[in-house]
């Protein structure tokens, strides 16, 4: 099987990069600004504590969160998150190409619009649509 290379290093080495090293050396300006903006948020700090606890216990537990603006870090590779989209939690497994993006980008808040026929009372013509 071929080795996966991310930022010029293997995934295992890249996953061991600390958050500060990633932000200072590898992140683009958008990720850097987003991380600096959200890192002072108390809910983000709680999320980081939960992530470290799950990593230390080495369990495959899904971490549920409402912090959609959290920037995905290399140490999260392989972890599973339940990201809230306003109605339910979407399961998101972190892969190497996702690093630097935000969690909310992978849990869409809107669904595809599917238009059907008019409902009862929608128009004057629907008065003659038979009810099933």
Secondary structure by P-SEA (a helix, b strand, c coil): cbbbbcccccaaaaaaccaaaaaaccccaaaaaaaaaacccaaaaaaaaaaaaaaaacccbbbbbcccccccccccccbbbbcccccbbbbbbbcccccccccccccccccccccccccccccccccccccc
